[in-house]
Amino acid sequence: MRLLMILAAASLLTGCAVSSVFEASPEEIAAKVYVPEGPPKLTIFTMVNNTTGSGGHTSLMVSGSQQVIYDPAGSFLHADVAERGDVLYGMSPAWVQGYKSAHARSTYHVVSQEIIVTPAQAERALQLVQSKGAVPGAFCANATSAILKEIPGFENISVTFFPINLMEQIAQRPDVKTDKYYENDEGDVRDGIEAAQS
């Protein structure tokens, strides 16, 4: 039994990276704010292993009064992106594409699940991701699902540690629009960031 618990913990720890210690100042965040066009929405990103179908990471983009990506225990880091408490600020369409490109490679693809929401739902989500703070490695799906559960209209979400479980829960919603993004490079997240910005 103890061996099974150790193996389960090890498999969880391989799912998400360790959070960044970088914390942008309020002034740096204010300078990076990006206000999106279109209706408010929430987008759940799931990084899926191309061979096994297992989940490697979960994150949440909030598009409301500003557009941010809550990247719990994530490894996306760039000098031109302000980050605080696992929230990436200034996520313009170019940066969102850079984010997806950084995670998609020969071994993983990115599933995007977009849901149009009310302005109140989007602002509640923004408030929640900003107040959550950085989380430890392997808690990406847990933190994201816990936040979603607190948003009106998402109360039926079950809190989970598993990215695929959360993705499948979201897939049951009739209002979800799903997209899959693939790349075929051999690099990691940092290589993908460099490629996206060149």
Residue frames relative to the residue before (quaternion, step in Angstrom):
aa qw qx qy qz dx dy dz
M 1.0000 0.0000 0.0000 0.0000 0.00 0.00 0.00
R 0.6544 0.5167 -0.3142 0.4540 3.57 0.96 -0.90
L 0.6316 0.5336 -0.3267 0.4578 3.57 1.03 -0.82
L 0.6408 0.5233 -0.3217 0.4604 3.59 0.98 -0.82
M 0.6530 0.5070 -0.3143 0.4666 3.59 0.98 -0.82
I 0.6452 0.5112 -0.3222 0.4676 3.60 1.00 -0.79
L 0.6629 0.4983 -0.3050 0.4682 3.59 0.95 -0.87
A 0.6405 0.5178 -0.3271 0.4633 3.59 1.00 -0.77
A 0.6533 0.5033 -0.3122 0.4716 3.58 0.96 -0.84
A 0.6492 0.5201 -0.3209 0.4529 3.58 0.97 -0.82
S 0.6578 0.5028 -0.3214 0.4596 3.58 0.98 -0.80
L 0.6278 0.5241 -0.3389 0.4651 3.59 1.06 -0.66
L 0.6811 0.5168 -0.2941 0.4272 3.56 0.92 -0.91
T 0.6341 0.5169 -0.3498 0.4565 3.60 1.16 -0.37
G 0.5644 0.6578 -0.3681 0.3366 3.59 1.21 -0.33
C 0.8076 0.1218 -0.0283 0.5763 3.58 0.90 -0.89
A 0.4930 -0.6488 0.4929 0.3051 3.53 -1.17 0.56
V 0.5923 -0.5328 0.4484 0.4053 3.55 -1.31 0.02
S 0.5603 -0.6380 0.4138 0.3282 3.57 -0.95 0.86
S 0.5212 -0.6239 0.4905 0.3140 3.53 -1.22 0.61
V 0.4015 -0.7037 0.5262 0.2585 3.56 -1.10 0.64
F 0.4945 0.6731 -0.4213 0.3533 3.58 1.29 -0.17
E 0.0033 -0.7876 0.6159 -0.0207 3.55 -0.91 0.95
A 0.3092 -0.7608 0.5434 0.1740 3.58 -0.53 1.17
S 0.4950 -0.6395 0.5006 0.3088 3.56 -1.19 0.59
P 0.6546 -0.4968 0.3756 0.4285 3.62 -1.20 0.32
E 0.6344 0.5310 -0.3293 0.4551 3.59 1.06 -0.73
E 0.6549 0.5008 -0.3087 0.4743 3.59 0.99 -0.83
I 0.6378 0.5196 -0.3213 0.4691 3.58 1.03 -0.76
A 0.6573 0.5238 -0.3091 0.4451 3.58 0.89 -0.95
A 0.6612 0.5174 -0.2990 0.4535 3.58 1.07 -0.75
K 0.7254 0.4411 -0.2342 0.4736 3.60 1.18 -0.48
V 0.4065 0.7492 -0.4664 0.2365 3.62 1.21 -0.25
Y 0.0879 -0.7700 0.6308 0.0373 3.54 -1.00 0.93
V 0.2019 -0.7695 0.5986 0.0936 3.57 -0.81 1.08
P 0.3033 -0.7992 0.4906 0.1692 3.61 -0.46 1.16
E 0.4330 -0.6380 0.5627 0.2980 3.52 -1.34 0.36
G 0.7102 0.4656 -0.3202 0.4198 3.54 -1.26 0.29
P 0.7134 -0.4591 0.3173 0.4238 3.55 -1.33 0.03
P 0.5809 -0.5565 0.4392 0.4000 3.60 -1.18 0.39
K 0.0652 0.8068 -0.5829 0.0714 3.56 -1.05 0.73
L 0.2726 -0.6950 0.6349 0.1991 3.49 -1.41 0.27
T 0.0685 -0.7876 0.6118 0.0258 3.58 -0.99 0.85
I 0.1873 -0.7657 0.6078 0.0956 3.55 -0.74 1.09
F 0.1696 -0.7695 0.6105 0.0799 3.56 -0.85 1.04
T 0.0266 -0.7735 0.6332 0.0048 3.57 -0.99 0.90
M 0.2415 -0.7530 0.5972 0.1341 3.56 -0.83 1.04
V 0.1025 -0.8369 0.5371 -0.0242 3.54 -0.47 1.29
N 0.4553 -0.6843 0.5050 0.2635 3.57 -0.91 0.98
N 0.4338 -0.7379 0.4611 0.2338 3.58 -0.72 1.09
T 0.6918 0.4675 -0.2774 0.4753 3.60 1.15 -0.49
T 0.8099 0.2981 -0.1322 0.4876 3.56 0.76 -1.05
G 0.3993 -0.7150 0.4789 0.3161 3.58 1.16 -0.53
S 0.4878 0.6606 -0.4373 0.3667 3.58 1.26 0.12
G 0.4962 -0.6672 0.4762 0.2862 3.55 -1.22 0.49
G 0.2437 -0.7935 0.5447 0.1196 3.55 -0.96 0.90
H 0.8037 -0.0567 0.0788 0.5870 3.59 1.10 -0.58
T 0.1426 -0.7583 0.6311 0.0802 3.55 -1.27 0.57
S 0.0820 0.7731 -0.6279 0.0370 3.58 -1.09 0.72
L 0.2916 -0.7612 0.5644 0.1301 3.55 -1.30 0.34
M 0.1624 -0.7630 0.6180 0.0976 3.57 -0.82 1.01
V 0.1586 -0.7625 0.6239 0.0649 3.53 -0.94 1.00
S 0.0552 -0.7839 0.6184 -0.0038 3.56 -0.77 1.09
G 0.2415 0.7595 -0.5571 0.2335 3.54 -0.15 1.34
S 0.8141 -0.0462 0.0767 0.5739 3.58 -0.59 -1.13
Q 0.7465 -0.0013 -0.0718 0.6615 3.54 1.37 -0.22
Q 0.3893 -0.7119 0.5315 0.2435 3.57 -1.25 0.30
V 0.0488 0.7862 -0.6083 0.0970 3.54 -0.72 1.17
I 0.2459 -0.7123 0.6220 0.2128 3.54 -1.32 0.24
Y 0.2489 -0.7202 0.6309 0.1459 3.52 -0.86 1.04
D 0.0409 -0.8280 0.5544 -0.0742 3.55 -0.35 1.36
P 0.0585 -0.8626 0.5003 0.0466 3.61 0.63 1.09
A 0.8362 0.0101 -0.0749 0.5432 3.54 -0.79 1.12
G 0.3882 0.7492 -0.4572 0.2809 3.56 1.18 0.55
S 0.3949 -0.7280 0.5199 0.2092 3.54 -1.32 0.29
F 0.4284 0.6888 -0.4785 0.3363 3.60 1.23 0.26
L 0.1519 0.7909 -0.5683 0.1687 3.57 -0.58 1.16
H 0.1626 0.7627 -0.6119 0.1316 3.57 -0.86 1.00
A 0.5856 -0.6187 0.4003 0.3378 3.57 -1.03 0.81
D 0.7020 0.4648 -0.2706 0.4668 3.60 1.12 -0.57
V 0.6550 0.4442 -0.3117 0.5258 3.60 1.29 0.09
A 0.3024 -0.7471 0.5646 0.1778 3.58 -0.75 1.05
E 0.0383 -0.8030 0.5947 -0.0079 3.56 -0.90 0.96
R 0.1194 0.7677 -0.6244 0.0804 3.53 -1.04 0.83
G 0.8493 0.0281 -0.0441 0.5252 3.57 -0.79 1.00
D 0.6610 -0.5176 0.2791 0.4662 3.59 1.07 0.82
V 0.5653 0.5515 -0.4087 0.4575 3.61 1.21 0.37
L 0.2293 -0.7577 0.6015 0.1073 3.57 -0.88 1.06
Y 0.1822 -0.8106 0.5535 0.0585 3.57 -0.66 1.17
G 0.7664 0.3611 -0.2683 0.4585 3.54 -1.25 0.49
M 0.3410 0.7787 -0.4707 0.2363 3.56 1.15 0.59
S 0.1063 -0.7951 0.5967 -0.0204 3.51 0.10 1.41
P 0.6961 -0.4436 0.3232 0.4629 3.64 -1.19 0.16
A 0.6353 0.5274 -0.3385 0.4513 3.61 1.01 -0.73
W 0.6821 0.4699 -0.2886 0.4802 3.58 0.98 -0.82
V 0.6020 0.5370 -0.3609 0.4680 3.59 1.09 -0.63
Q 0.6452 0.4978 -0.3153 0.4863 3.57 0.98 -0.82
G 0.6345 0.5266 -0.3222 0.4651 3.58 1.03 -0.79
Y 0.6272 0.5383 -0.3249 0.4597 3.56 1.05 -0.80
K 0.6836 0.4691 -0.2914 0.4772 3.58 0.86 -0.93
S 0.6532 0.5220 -0.3099 0.4526 3.57 0.97 -0.87
A 0.6346 0.5426 -0.3274 0.4423 3.57 1.06 -0.73
H 0.7352 0.4144 -0.2333 0.4831 3.58 1.09 -0.62
A 0.6551 0.4924 -0.3166 0.4777 3.61 1.13 -0.54
R 0.1878 0.7544 -0.6112 0.1486 3.56 -0.93 0.92
S 0.7738 -0.3536 0.2151 0.4795 3.59 -1.21 -0.12
T 0.7386 0.4256 -0.2288 0.4702 3.59 1.10 -0.62
Y 0.7933 0.2080 -0.1068 0.5621 3.64 1.18 -0.43
H 0.1108 -0.7365 0.6546 0.1295 3.53 -1.27 0.48
V 0.4081 -0.7124 0.5270 0.2198 3.56 -1.28 0.41
V 0.1767 -0.7578 0.6221 0.0866 3.55 -0.83 1.06
S 0.1275 -0.7780 0.6136 0.0456 3.57 -0.82 1.07
Q 0.0587 -0.7842 0.6177 0.0056 3.57 -0.82 1.03
E 0.0972 -0.8378 0.5369 -0.0195 3.54 -0.26 1.35
I 0.0377 -0.7900 0.6116 -0.0206 3.54 -0.93 1.00
I 0.3480 -0.7122 0.5721 0.2107 3.58 -0.78 1.03
V 0.0481 -0.8064 0.5892 -0.0141 3.57 -0.86 0.97
T 0.5960 -0.5317 0.4396 0.4108 3.56 -1.31 0.00
P 0.6454 -0.4972 0.3862 0.4325 3.60 -1.20 0.29
A 0.6418 0.5291 -0.3302 0.4462 3.60 1.00 -0.77
Q 0.6445 0.5096 -0.3231 0.4696 3.60 0.98 -0.77
A 0.6586 0.5093 -0.3108 0.4585 3.58 0.95 -0.88
E 0.6800 0.4818 -0.3017 0.4631 3.59 0.92 -0.82
R 0.6060 0.5300 -0.3524 0.4771 3.57 1.11 -0.61
A 0.6450 0.5123 -0.3145 0.4719 3.58 0.98 -0.84
L 0.6409 0.5204 -0.3226 0.4629 3.59 0.96 -0.85
Q 0.6452 0.5209 -0.3094 0.4654 3.57 0.96 -0.90
L 0.6806 0.5055 -0.2897 0.4442 3.58 0.91 -0.91
V 0.6877 0.4667 -0.3083 0.4628 3.61 0.85 -0.87
Q 0.6533 0.5132 -0.3199 0.4555 3.59 1.05 -0.70
S 0.7216 0.4380 -0.2543 0.4720 3.59 1.06 -0.65
K 0.5370 0.6639 -0.3952 0.3386 3.59 1.20 -0.43
G 0.2765 -0.7661 0.5343 0.2261 3.59 0.86 -0.92
A 0.6741 -0.4970 0.3631 0.4083 3.53 -1.31 0.27
V 0.2030 -0.7744 0.5901 0.1048 3.55 -1.10 0.75
P 0.5683 -0.6099 0.4207 0.3579 3.59 -1.16 0.48
G 0.6989 -0.4549 0.3470 0.4292 3.54 -1.30 0.27
A 0.8016 0.2803 -0.2563 0.4617 3.56 -1.24 0.74
F 0.6372 0.5280 -0.3406 0.4463 3.63 1.23 0.07
C 0.3255 0.7874 -0.4861 0.1945 3.62 1.20 0.23
A 0.7179 0.4188 -0.2594 0.4919 3.61 0.76 -0.98
N 0.6102 0.5571 -0.3441 0.4460 3.57 1.07 -0.74
A 0.6948 0.4683 -0.2765 0.4707 3.58 0.83 -0.99
T 0.6675 0.5056 -0.3035 0.4546 3.59 0.93 -0.88
S 0.6859 0.4737 -0.2981 0.4650 3.60 0.85 -0.90
A 0.6242 0.5346 -0.3422 0.4554 3.60 1.07 -0.69
I 0.6383 0.5096 -0.3189 0.4808 3.59 1.05 -0.76
L 0.6589 0.5146 -0.3212 0.4449 3.59 0.82 -0.96
K 0.6392 0.5555 -0.3251 0.4209 3.59 0.96 -0.85
E 0.6864 0.4827 -0.2778 0.4675 3.60 1.16 -0.55
I 0.5865 0.5633 -0.3752 0.4449 3.59 1.27 -0.08
P 0.5064 -0.6450 0.4670 0.3309 3.63 -0.80 0.91
G 0.7558 0.3187 -0.2723 0.5031 3.56 -0.86 1.02
F 0.7323 0.3480 -0.2156 0.5442 3.59 1.28 -0.21
E 0.3150 0.8023 -0.4675 0.1963 3.60 1.25 0.26
N 0.6468 0.5389 -0.3289 0.4278 3.61 1.16 -0.48
I 0.4468 0.6726 -0.4689 0.3578 3.61 1.24 0.03
S 0.2740 -0.7397 0.5930 0.1615 3.56 -0.96 0.91
V 0.4436 -0.6905 0.5020 0.2729 3.57 -0.84 0.96
T 0.0280 0.8177 -0.5674 0.0928 3.57 -0.79 1.07
F 0.4245 -0.6718 0.5402 0.2768 3.56 -1.26 0.39
F 0.6935 0.5236 -0.2527 0.4255 3.59 1.22 -0.37
P 0.4623 -0.7153 0.4533 0.2632 3.62 -0.58 1.13
I 0.6703 0.4946 -0.3153 0.4545 3.61 0.91 -0.85
N 0.6089 0.5498 -0.3503 0.4519 3.59 1.03 -0.71
L 0.6690 0.4793 -0.3004 0.4821 3.58 0.91 -0.90
M 0.6300 0.5364 -0.3319 0.4530 3.59 0.95 -0.85
E 0.6785 0.4886 -0.2903 0.4655 3.59 0.93 -0.87
Q 0.6104 0.5326 -0.3536 0.4677 3.59 1.08 -0.64
I 0.6673 0.4955 -0.2965 0.4704 3.57 0.92 -0.93
A 0.6267 0.5682 -0.3314 0.4178 3.59 1.04 -0.79
Q 0.6124 0.5682 -0.3459 0.4273 3.61 1.19 -0.44
R 0.5684 0.6073 -0.3872 0.3977 3.58 1.20 -0.34
P 0.4461 -0.7108 0.4687 0.2758 3.62 -0.89 0.84
D 0.6967 0.4901 -0.2669 0.4507 3.58 1.22 -0.44
V 0.5186 0.6634 -0.4073 0.3537 3.61 1.22 0.19
K 0.1785 -0.7408 0.6396 0.1014 3.55 -1.13 0.81
T 0.1402 -0.8344 0.5327 0.0193 3.57 -0.57 1.20
D 0.0161 -0.7754 0.6311 -0.0170 3.55 -1.07 0.86
K 0.1835 -0.7684 0.6026 0.1125 3.58 -1.15 0.64
Y 0.1399 -0.8037 0.5773 0.0351 3.56 -0.87 1.04
Y 0.0777 -0.8120 0.5784 -0.0122 3.55 -0.78 1.13
E 0.0113 0.7279 -0.6841 -0.0448 3.52 -1.31 0.53
N 0.3321 -0.7763 0.5069 0.1735 3.58 -1.18 0.39
D 0.4017 0.7080 -0.4981 0.2989 3.60 1.11 0.51
E 0.5032 -0.6795 0.4666 0.2596 3.54 -1.32 0.37
G 0.5163 0.6997 -0.3892 0.3039 3.61 1.27 -0.13
D 0.4904 -0.6145 0.5155 0.3408 3.51 -1.37 -0.24
V 0.7879 -0.3069 0.2124 0.4898 3.60 -1.26 -0.24
R 0.6865 0.4920 -0.3012 0.4426 3.60 0.83 -0.93
D 0.6241 0.5201 -0.3388 0.4745 3.58 1.05 -0.71
G 0.6500 0.5274 -0.3084 0.4519 3.54 1.01 -0.82
I 0.6240 0.5284 -0.3351 0.4682 3.59 1.03 -0.73
E 0.6614 0.5045 -0.3066 0.4626 3.57 0.90 -0.91
A 0.6646 0.5033 -0.3035 0.4615 3.58 0.93 -0.88
A 0.6649 0.5183 -0.3048 0.4431 3.58 0.97 -0.86
Q 0.7302 0.4315 -0.2356 0.4744 3.59 1.11 -0.64
S 0.5839 0.5922 -0.3744 0.4101 3.60 1.26 -0.12
